[in-house]
Amino acid sequence: MKVAILDSGVHPGHPHVGPVAAGFDATGTSGDWVDRTGHGTAVAGAIRSHAPAAELFVVKIFSGGLRTNIDIVLRGIEWAIGQQVELINLSLGTKNPEHGPRFAEWLKQGPIWVSAAGHYPGLVEGVVSVSADAELERDQWVWTSEREVKASPYPREIPGVPRERNLSGVSFAVANVSGLIAARGLPQQR
């Protein structure tokens, strides 16, 4: 499966990520898609741990921090759709209701979108909406409704580091679900 990761980029050659099919800097600020915060690399590693055969397409939408704007996100989505990806991982969210219709227009293009519950684009009909549940293991997901799922908020394990000291949050629950969908497909019955 071709998976687009819209985030802070990816650190090329990271052993948890492996090869990247293509990358794009939607921010237009750095000219590359190299991750300088580590968040996108951790998200990519979580996806890759579930779906080692997935083709990863990296879109840098964060530069210098985990903040962006709707135009950059939509530029990244447009690029990903142009690459004919089948799944778009959006470990992000906004409460601005004006963004919902803009996301909804691009959602019609076909790929599966996975994003955080309670925020846009996760609030848009048709997006797989994810919330975090620390009681779940990384390879589990629990559908709570037709389009909402709970998943573990932890990325892949780091040897010698207790789980609670690792990164965690809904970003990684979204990444875990993206990886599980890439590996198993989207369940017919939820």
JOTA-V972048 format. One record per run of one state. SS is the DSSP state (H for helix, E for strand, - for the rest). FROM is the first residue (numbers start at 1). LEN is the number of residues. If there is no record, write none. Layout:
SS/FROM/LEN ; SS/FROM/LEN
This chain:
-/1/1 ; E/2/6 ; -/8/2 ; E/10/1 ; -/11/11 ; E/22/4 ; -/26/8 ; E/34/1 ; -/35/4 ; H/39/12 ; -/51/4 ; E/55/6 ; -/61/9 ; H/70/13 ; -/83/4 ; E/87/4 ; -/91/3 ; E/94/1 ; -/95/3 ; H/98/10 ; -/108/4 ; E/112/5 ; -/117/3 ; E/120/1 ; -/121/7 ; E/128/5 ; -/133/8 ; E/141/3 ; -/144/4 ; E/148/4 ; -/152/2 ; E/154/1 ; -/155/8 ; H/163/3 ; -/166/2 ; E/168/1 ; -/169/1 ; H/170/15 ; -/185/6
